[in-house]
Amino acid sequence: MPTDELKQVLAEPSRSGLTPCRQPDLGERDAVLREVRARGWALTDQQLAPGIRSVAAPLRDGSGQVIAALNVNCHAAETSVERLVEEHLPPLLQTAGDISADFARVAAVPQA
């Protein structure tokens, strides 16, 4: 999303009601977002809540615009970051790709 829109979205209060355990400064946040964009998925390791790890992948519409995300959460005491990335991320990425392909197919159908 464009920088101005991103700033506006990130300035909105969380609807989850949770206060993140750690809040990065602007420079660190921008660096993390660049990394996420480059690799195509996101990882959090207890930044939102103690004991919670998560990987997320974007869902894209027919034009390639990100419209949602799909994620897998686990408890840090039960699943290492390595296991989350090695075992859970590949099927997550496959599923996100399949759903995105479905959005593209729907968008390609002529509308009456």
N, C-alpha and C positions, 0 to 999 in steps of 0.2 A: 504494500500500500504506500501511497505517497507519504513523504516525510511529515507534512503538515497534518495529514489525517492520522498518522501513527501517533504523533504527539498528542493530539486531541483524545484519541482512544486511551492512551496510557495515562492521561491526566484524570480520567474518570475513576471514581471510587470503585473498588471491587464489589461485584454483586454477590460474591460468595460469603461475605461477612467475615472472612478470615484476614488476619493481618499477617503478611509474609514474615517468616523468621528473620529474613535478611533482605534489605533493600539496597540494590546496587546503585552507585552514583550514575549520573547520566552517561559518562564516558564508558564505564564498564557495561552498562545496559546496551549501549550502541554496539560495542564490540561483540557481545553475546548475540545480538540480533543479526549482525553480519555473519557470524559463524553459523547460526541456525539457517539463515538463507542459503549459505554456500553448501551446506551438507544436506539440506532438505528435510530435516527433522530436529526436534528439540528434546533435551534431557534436563530434568530437574532432579536434584538429589537433596531432599530435605530443605529446599529453600522456602517452600510454601508452608509446610507443617513438619514438625519433627517426626521422623520415621517413615515419611512418604517419599517414594521415588516414582518418577513417571517419565515415559517417552511419548512423544506426540508427533503425528504426521499430518500434513495439510490435506484437505479435500478441495479439489479444484473444479470449477465449472467448465463448460465447453470452451470458454475462451482462455482458460488457464488461470483465472482469478481465484485466489483462495477464498472459499466461502464458509469453511468450517474446519474443524480438526477432529482427529480420532486419536485417543490415547489409551495407554495401559498404565495402571497404577499398581504399585506393590508396596509391601512393608519392607523397610530397609533391613530389619532383623531377619527376614526370610529370603530376600533376594538381593544379591550383590549387583552393583552397577554393571559388572561384566556380564552376568547372567541376563540381566534385563536387556542389554544391548545385543548380546549374541543369540539369545533364544527367543525373546519376545519382540524385538524390533523388526526382524525380517518379515514375520507374518503380518505385523502391523503395517509395514510399508506396502506389502503386497495387497492387503485389503484396502488401504487408502487409495492405491493405484487403481484397483478394480472399481471402487465406488466412483472415483474421478472419471474413469472411462465410461461408466454408466451415465454420469452427468453429461459427458461430451456426446454420447449417442443420443440421449434425449434432446439435447440442444440441436442436433443435426436433423431431427425429424421435422419435416415441414409442418408449420402450425396452420390450422384451419381458421 
